[in-house]
């Protein structure tokens, strides 16, 4: 599968990806992550998704996403898997 996005990062913690070309998703489909500080440490991440499918996936895609908890929930799961991979690859820092 292929996915090409146009990304926009803003200074206020927004990352927005707009689909330019993809196997399954229609052009113009977006996902957004809004990242902010959480009191006591860590981050709050809000995920917003506006998706449209193309081809045969117009019928199959929405059902698959609903069965997986919905579009934003599916993206959340993918995002958390990505974060876990990145955390596993980042070597721990040593404090001297």
C-alpha angles and dihedrals in degrees: 000000000000131000127181119183138180107227128206122189119190130197091242094066103270123137114184126183121193117194113242097171132355141157096236109012124075119242111267095036109139141198124188133194118197110193125195138163119272119219108253093026138300127064141283113223122194116194122202121183131185107180139174126181129216137213118359088345090073086083101029101039100063091047093049091050092047091051088052094052100274136295098293091043091051091050090047090055092048091047093050091049089052092049090050091052092048093047090051091051097047109091114231115257118236121220114217 
